């Protein structure tokens, strides 16, 4: 498996995206578009590679919504698949290898087009979408609970990314309005003062759609009784999108982490979590 993962991340040389006196080139997602940290789409979705987050095979960064704008930084053809190396304001997080899209999921555009319009759905609609994902599997980088239709057409033997990861669950429910990275979510919105409180006391302070978050994972409050999350489940037990009691979930979390009013820097974050209230 380790050898397979290294093969996935092997990066060939890309030709620069030179165009019209070095003016930038752009492309827009015309469908739900997997964005990988490797250009090897053919192998990733060949059906021979198991996209297993627990064993470290994690080529998928996220799935871009239709209308997402990409700046093309380079391009190549590999195993008959044209691939663009891209950057995007929809995913402004650093990666060691870069971001890549299969050119068939996007169309190039002239000039400098507008960014995707981000509109936050109504609170009731967000909660409805979160709840509709219960039972879906955990998929690293996934944020379309029904999977990616064009993957099924272009790579019928491959993983259709049917499911969501923890931030992907929220990202889909909000139409890509919220950050797609748990580290950013630790400072998203306004902090709720929870330092020094018990699980029962914190549970009483929570409001619908508050985030219980630390670097690496996020949970969302659904109502006065429940929290929803997508669980990786590498250590056994429940996995995928599950609902659980507010207080019981907090008690379990507080066996290993302490509540903080502000997420601490450095190693202290390993033992902490925060509550963020982001709805205005």
Secondary structure, 3 states (H helix, E strand, C coil): CHHHHHHHHCCCCCEECCCCCCCCEEEEECCCEEEECCCCHHHHCCCCCCCCHHHCCCCEEEEECCCCEEEEEEEEEECCEEEEEEECHHHCCCCCCCEEEEHHHEEEECCCCCCCCCCCCCHHHHHHHHHHCCCCCECCCCEECCCCHHHHHHCCCCCCCCEECHHHHHHHHCCCCCCCCHHHHCCCCEECCCCCCCHHHHHHHCCCCCEEEECCEEEEECCCCEEEEEECCCCCCCCEEEEEEHHHHHHHHCCCCEECCCCCCHHHHHHEEEEEECCC
